Amino acid sequence: MTRRTVITMVSAALLATGPLTATALADPPAQSAGQAPGTVVQDDALSQDLWLPGSGSARKLTYWTRDSSDQPALSSGVVFTPAGTPPPGGWPVMSWEHGTVGIGDDCAPSLTGRSQRDIDYLATWMKQGYAVVATDYIGLGTPGMHAYLDGRAEAHAAIDMVRAARAADGSLASKWVAIGQSQGGGATVFTAALATSYAPELDYRGAVATGPASNIVDAATLVSPSTPPIPSSHITAYATYVLNGLKAARPDFDLDSYLTPLGKELVTDAQTLCFTPLADRAEGITLNQLVSRPLSEGDFVATARPVMDVPLTGYDRPLFIGQGTNDTDVPAPLTAKLVADMAAAGTHPEVHVYPGRDHSATMAASLPDSIPFVARVFS
């Protein structure tokens, strides 16, 4: 296997960008334990400097959801409603699933704010007349570690964000779509497979995923002490989030048995460092230096596949997938593999390819196609 092939496969699993530091949310009241998914625990006005342009109101919610083992867990997120009067039946809802920001409490978008790229993108959707509800995911600003790339847990948080938002704000309609990028693109594809069965009382209409994370486990199995060095601190940082995410999702997994002393140090640092500080910390450290044995050995694959492998069936509403040809975070060949695997299983998403666009630029490039797509599914 060539060094280029290894780089392409590994980089496909190791995702995105995001904002950085802030203060953690206080633990919600203990007496809320055991409540139903979507139950609001805390409802606060959001600081106005964190509002999206065009918002008429913005509130931060903490709410109950379920992790991928179907156990109760807390998530937080924000409800943005457009300025003006809602249409008959209420504002149609877009549930936003964000890209990589980190896995520690201080990395939660509801605390730190959002990148200008995300602000511009979400404001564009709000201008179309949609309320934007934006989960942080489980463990970002709420108790426990964020299980990065645990697709079912992320999907549950996004769906229950819609439930919580509607409980807190009577101006929201029951009809909704899921939209996400990168880490959130993969989470959105999971959401699309689960939405109707998980929350049948809501009127789920479809999903838009750009640069969706997929084939994570296949890429990770190429990592070993003999993997050709990949001189990218970003890829190394993403890998530490992936490993932490699996440990958070499946606490019995013996992660330490795969790590070198340096790998243990960096994986520990990743639990609190948001993306840019972690990438700085990882400067000069390559993937092969993190592991003491190949990830293809032992129980890594059997543990990781149920957590991270994107479902190939279960899609009962339209699904839009957008992919840039110049994406080096989620290279086009791996999204092509996902689409081909879906087709073999009888699933046929609407696929749009954006020549010359990288991972980040695909978001804006997709809007001329995704805006009418969402308008159609809401009609």
C-alpha positions, 0 to 999 in steps of 0.5 A: 500500500502506498504512502498516498493511499494511507494518507487518503484513507486515514485523513478521511476519518479525521475531521473538520474545524471549529471554535475554541475556548469558554466556560463549562455549563454547570451540572443540571439538577440531579433530580431530573434523572430518568426523564424522557428524551427531549425533556428540558432541564434548563432554559436560559436566554442566550447571550446576545453576542452568540445570536445568529444574524436575523434571529428574533430570539435565542435560548440555550436549553439543557435536555435529556436524550439517549446515548448509543447504549440507550441510556439517559444522558444530558445534552445542551443546545441553542434554539434560534428563531427568525425575527418576525411572525411565524407562518401558520403552523409555526416555523419549520425546523432545521436541526444543525449538527456541527463539525469538530470542535473538540470533546471537552466542555469548553469546546461546546458551540453554545458556550464558545460561539461558532466559526464565521463559516458556520454563522454565515451558513446558518444565517442563510438558512434562517433567511429562508424562514427556518428556525435553527436548533443546534445541539452541542451533542452529549458531553459537550458542556454537560456531564461525561465525555463527548463520544466523538463520532458515536453516530447514534448518540449524536443523532439522538441528541439532534432529534431530541434537540427538536423535541426540547426546542418545541417544548420550550418554544410554541412557535416551532412546527413539528416538521423538521429536517437535519443538516450537518457538515463533517463530523455533523455530516456523518451524524446527520446521515445517522439521524436520517436513518433513525429519525422516524423510528426514534421520534415518530410524533415529529414530522421528519422530512429529510436531511442534508449532509456535506462532507459526511464522515464515513468509513472511519473504522476502515481508515483507522485499521491502517494505523500501526507503528509502521504506518508511514509518518503523516506530517499533519498535526491536524490529522494527529489531533483528529485521531486522538478525538476518535480514540477518546470517542470510542472509549467514551462510547464503550468504557470497557474498551481497553484503549491504553493497550493500543497506545504508546506513552506519548499516545497516552499523553496526547489522548489525555490532553485531547480530553480538554483541549479544543481543536486548535490548541490540540493541533498545536500540541500535536505539532511534530507528532505523527500517527504511528507514534501514538500506537504500540500495535496496529488498530487492526489487531484485538477488539478495536474493529469489533468495538468500533464498527457498531459505534461509527459505521454509517447505516446503509439502510433505514432511510425513509425520507430524502437524503442529500449528500454534498461532496467537494472534489478537493476535500482532504478531510473527507476525500471524495473516494470515501464518500463515493464508497459510502454512496455505492455501499448504500446503493447496493443496500437499496438506498439512493441518496441525492448526490451533488459533487462540487468540483474544486471545492475543499471540505469547508467550501463545500458548505456554501457551494451546496446551498444553490442545490440544498436550499431548493431540496429542503424547500421541496421536502417541506412542501 
